[in-house]
Amino acid sequence: METFAPAQLLCTAVLVLAATALGVFELGRSAAHRGFRWWTGALWLNAFASGLLALQADGAQTALLQLLLVPWPVLCLLGLRRFHARNPLQGSAHRDLVVLGVLLLAGGLGSHLPNAAPLGSLAPLWAASGAALYAAAVVWPTSQRPDSGGLFTLGALWIALALLPPLVQAWMPLWPPAALHIGAATLASLAMAFVVLTTSSQRTERELRQSRQRLRVLANIDMLTQVPNRRRFEELARRAMLADDDGSATFLLVDIDHFKQINDELGHAAGDRALKLVSRCTLELLRAQDVVGRHGGDEFVMLLRRSSTRDAMQVAQRLVSQIQLRAPAHALPSLSLSFGIVQMRRGEGIDETLLRADQALYEAKRLGRARAVAADGDPDRPVFRSSQRLGLTPS
């Protein structure tokens, strides 16, 4: 080794550390985002090229080795195409490779043209500037879209990489082009590694938040009917009771008559359609302040705030009318429902209220189904004071 370039070797060491850190970050993740291999590969290529240039004794090969510093912006761009697959960048990976090939060919030919010795050493630098400008031109139109974190920063970084080295070379012509090229590539590579790590971490954090939101939905919502499950219904009902006067709410317990027969004769898909039809009609019918939930199986429960059993009877009648009207469009028979209705009493808890509603629902079934029964009295001595037939008689 006839020449020794400490600064260039330091740049090589920095690039090796950056590439190693990016690779370790990727390996430490259970599911790395797409694009990391391209970014890590770009850093390792820069480190390899910097090391060779630092150890190169033959100046005739310097320009050729500088060409190894040209591809990294395009390699980063290829990684971004995979990272932002749902928010695609302009152009295509095929076009990226074609542009890179043209720039490498132009840089290689320019550095070996006869009688071009003063400018030949600058050809790889100009080719690198072209690669950086091309990458910036691709990412900037997309930098304002949602989920495009880091694209604006990378675009600005590549524009700086494209313009500053030629300007410095024009201002300080005695500066060795290879050293300038290595220094610029090292600084830009470090900035790129920081940006992609930050962007990846932000996406991971966003995905974790979205995952927690989905888990909360799964924990609170019955996925088939899209209404709150029993636990969530009770939470919402308690909040409503705290906001209203004690004993001002009415509870309705609803059951689809002969639901097992629907499953047995028409299949479980028909049973699912029946459940979804009931839940959809219920959501459309109730007021925004009312609460509905799936109590379990083919039972639903409703809380009507600031209402009476007479109001609840009217709600039950309208619900049955809507369901029977829309059932044929869902390839279902004319469904009938049974209701147990109770007015909540002062100082009464949800469990006790639902127990009385269940007794009223059982009485509605005992009387032949397709009816609503309102109950008073204690759970051990219920009084069924009103009963109303609803809709068609179940078959």
SULZINOR-V338598 format. One record per run of one state. SS is the DSSP state (H for helix, E for strand, - for the rest). FROM is the first residue (numbers start at 1). LEN is the number of residues. If there is no record, write none. Layout:
ss: {SS SS}
from: {FROM FROM}
len: {LEN LEN}
This chain:
ss: {- H - H - H - H - H - H - H - H - H E - E - H - E - H - H - E - E - H - H - E - H - E - E -}
from: {1 6 28 36 56 59 70 72 84 93 111 117 121 123 141 151 172 177 221 223 227 229 230 244 250 257 259 267 268 286 291 297 299 305 309 327 328 331 337 344 350 367 371 379 381 390}
len: {5 22 8 20 3 11 2 12 9 18 6 4 2 18 10 21 5 44 2 4 2 1 14 6 7 2 8 1 18 5 6 2 6 4 18 1 3 6 7 6 17 4 8 2 9 6}
